[in-house]
């Protein structure tokens, strides 16, 4: 029942309450991704909905869902992955390693993911892990989920999301998406504009 309630709330937020906040880029996928946010409630709670790529060839839209209370854990996870990426990239260059696919075994985080298949579906406990990969001269740190299963229908699934980082700046730009000042400034500015127009 609790999962059903969460799904209803999230569908409502996806349909009506999201605001486009900022974006980030992936040079490997040659794509710009939007990051949206829900308006903070009376208790200061809100969520980010961050566009990603998917391993599912039939999938179109997929979002990493990050509650504001989960931001610190995610940012720490990404920063740890960045440190390892820089270390392993240097090792690969120095040793002329041209092909590698190495999971990061020591780190993972559990977050919600929304994916579109006819309508929005949600996996509220997706395992998010990191993988260092060398492909055609590209040194990548892939942040990816395991297979996603819809909470409302076990027969609806997605092969998983993926975010590809190929340089230090992309890591930093991604974590800046979750800067609380962005959210505060965005909604304060919006409220100020709306207050000018009174009946």
C-alpha positions as CSV (number, residue, x, y, z in Angstrom):
1,X,0.0,0.0,0.0
2,X,2.8,2.4,0.9
3,X,4.5,1.7,-2.5
4,X,1.2,2.4,-4.3
5,X,0.9,5.7,-2.5
6,X,4.4,6.7,-3.4
7,X,3.8,5.8,-7.0
8,X,0.6,8.0,-7.1
9,X,2.6,10.9,-5.5
10,X,5.4,10.5,-8.0
11,X,3.1,10.3,-11.0
12,X,1.5,13.5,-9.8
13,X,4.9,15.2,-9.5
14,X,6.0,14.0,-12.9
15,X,2.8,15.3,-14.4
16,X,2.3,18.6,-12.7
17,X,4.9,19.7,-10.1
18,X,8.3,19.5,-11.7
19,X,10.3,22.6,-12.6
20,X,13.3,22.6,-15.0
21,X,16.2,23.5,-12.8
22,X,19.5,23.1,-14.8
23,X,21.3,20.5,-17.0
24,X,24.5,18.6,-17.4
25,X,26.3,17.1,-20.4
26,X,27.9,13.8,-21.4
27,X,30.5,14.2,-24.2
28,X,30.6,10.4,-24.7
29,X,26.9,10.3,-25.5
30,X,27.0,13.8,-27.1
31,X,23.9,14.7,-25.2
32,X,22.6,17.3,-22.8
33,X,20.4,16.1,-20.0
34,X,17.8,18.1,-18.0
35,X,17.5,18.1,-14.3
36,X,14.2,19.0,-12.8
37,X,13.1,19.5,-9.2
38,X,9.8,19.5,-7.2
39,X,8.9,22.5,-5.2
40,X,9.9,22.2,-1.5
41,X,6.9,21.4,0.7
42,X,6.2,22.9,4.1
43,X,8.8,20.7,5.7
44,X,11.5,21.6,3.1
45,X,11.3,18.2,1.4
46,X,11.8,18.0,-2.3
47,X,13.1,15.7,-5.0
48,X,15.3,15.9,-8.1
49,X,14.4,14.2,-11.3
50,X,17.6,13.8,-13.4
51,X,17.4,12.7,-17.0
52,X,19.8,9.8,-17.9
53,X,20.5,7.4,-20.7
54,X,19.2,3.8,-20.6
55,X,20.6,0.5,-21.6
56,X,17.0,-0.4,-22.8
57,X,16.8,0.1,-26.6
58,X,13.1,0.5,-26.3
59,X,13.3,3.0,-23.5
60,X,12.9,6.7,-24.1
61,X,12.7,8.6,-20.8
62,X,14.4,7.6,-17.6
63,X,15.1,9.6,-14.5
64,X,17.2,9.2,-11.4
65,X,15.1,10.3,-8.5
66,X,17.0,11.9,-5.6
67,X,15.3,13.1,-2.5
68,X,17.0,16.1,-0.9
69,X,17.9,14.0,2.1
70,X,19.8,11.6,-0.2
71,X,21.9,14.3,-1.9
72,X,24.9,14.1,0.4
73,X,25.2,10.3,-0.1
74,X,24.9,10.6,-3.9
75,X,27.4,13.4,-4.1
76,X,29.9,11.5,-1.9
77,X,29.4,8.4,-4.1
78,X,30.1,10.5,-7.3
79,X,33.1,12.2,-5.8
80,X,34.6,8.8,-4.7
81,X,34.0,7.5,-8.3
82,X,35.8,10.6,-9.6
83,X,38.9,10.0,-7.5
84,X,39.0,6.4,-8.6
85,X,38.4,7.4,-12.2
86,X,41.4,9.8,-12.2
87,X,43.6,7.2,-10.6
88,X,42.7,4.3,-12.9
89,X,42.8,6.5,-16.0
90,X,46.3,7.5,-15.2
91,X,47.3,3.9,-14.5
92,X,45.8,2.9,-17.8
93,X,47.6,5.6,-19.7
94,X,51.0,4.8,-18.1
95,X,50.6,1.1,-18.8
96,X,49.1,1.5,-22.2
97,X,45.9,-0.4,-21.3
98,X,43.6,-0.1,-24.3
99,X,40.7,-2.3,-23.2
100,X,39.2,-2.7,-19.8
101,X,35.8,-3.3,-18.1
102,X,36.2,-3.2,-14.3
103,X,33.3,-2.8,-11.8
104,X,33.9,-0.8,-8.7
105,X,33.0,-3.4,-6.1
106,X,33.3,-1.3,-3.0
107,X,30.7,1.4,-3.7
108,X,27.0,1.4,-4.3
109,X,24.0,3.4,-3.4
110,X,20.2,2.7,-3.5
111,X,17.9,5.3,-5.1
112,X,14.6,5.6,-6.9
113,X,14.4,5.5,-10.7
114,X,11.4,6.4,-12.9
115,X,11.2,5.0,-16.4
116,X,8.6,5.5,-19.1
117,X,6.9,2.5,-20.7
118,X,3.5,3.5,-21.9
119,X,3.3,5.6,-18.7
120,X,5.7,6.3,-15.9
121,X,6.7,3.4,-13.7
122,X,9.0,3.4,-10.7
123,X,11.6,1.2,-9.1
124,X,12.1,2.6,-5.6
125,X,15.2,0.5,-4.7
126,X,17.5,0.5,-7.7
127,X,21.1,-0.5,-7.0
128,X,23.4,2.2,-8.4
129,X,27.0,1.2,-9.0
130,X,30.1,2.4,-10.9
131,X,32.1,0.7,-13.6
132,X,35.4,1.9,-15.2
133,X,35.6,1.1,-18.9
134,X,38.0,1.8,-21.7
135,X,36.2,1.8,-25.1
136,X,37.9,2.8,-28.3
137,X,40.3,5.2,-26.6
138,X,37.7,6.6,-24.3
139,X,38.3,6.4,-20.5
140,X,34.8,6.2,-18.9
141,X,33.3,5.9,-15.4
142,X,29.8,4.6,-15.9
143,X,27.3,5.1,-13.2
144,X,24.6,2.5,-13.8
145,X,21.7,0.8,-12.2
146,X,20.8,-2.9,-12.2
147,X,17.7,-4.1,-14.0
148,X,14.6,-2.0,-13.0
149,X,11.3,-3.5,-12.2
150,X,8.1,-1.5,-11.9
151,X,6.7,-1.4,-8.4
152,X,3.2,-1.6,-9.7
153,X,3.8,-4.4,-12.2
154,X,6.6,-7.0,-11.9
155,X,6.3,-7.7,-15.6
156,X,7.3,-4.2,-16.7
157,X,11.0,-3.7,-16.5
158,X,13.9,-1.7,-17.9
159,X,17.5,-2.8,-18.5
160,X,18.8,0.1,-16.4
161,X,20.0,3.6,-16.5
162,X,23.6,4.8,-17.3
163,X,25.5,8.1,-16.8
164,X,28.8,8.3,-18.6
165,X,31.6,10.5,-17.2
166,X,34.7,11.0,-19.4
167,X,36.5,13.8,-17.7
168,X,36.8,15.5,-14.3
169,X,34.7,18.5,-15.3
170,X,31.7,16.2,-16.1
171,X,31.8,14.8,-12.6
172,X,31.9,18.3,-11.1
173,X,29.1,19.6,-13.3
174,X,26.9,16.7,-12.4
175,X,27.3,17.2,-8.6
176,X,26.6,21.0,-9.1
177,X,23.1,19.9,-10.2
178,X,22.4,19.2,-6.5
179,X,23.5,22.5,-5.1
180,X,20.8,23.6,-2.7
181,X,21.4,27.2,-3.6
182,X,20.1,26.5,-7.1
183,X,16.8,25.3,-5.7
184,X,16.5,28.2,-3.2
185,X,17.3,30.8,-5.8
186,X,15.1,29.3,-8.4
187,X,11.9,29.2,-6.2
188,X,12.7,32.5,-4.5
189,X,13.0,34.2,-7.9
190,X,9.8,32.6,-9.1
191,X,7.9,33.7,-6.0
192,X,9.2,37.2,-6.3
193,X,8.0,37.5,-9.9
194,X,4.5,36.0,-9.0
195,X,4.2,38.4,-6.1
196,X,4.3,41.4,-8.6
197,X,1.0,40.3,-10.0
198,X,-1.7,40.6,-7.4
199,X,-5.5,40.6,-7.9
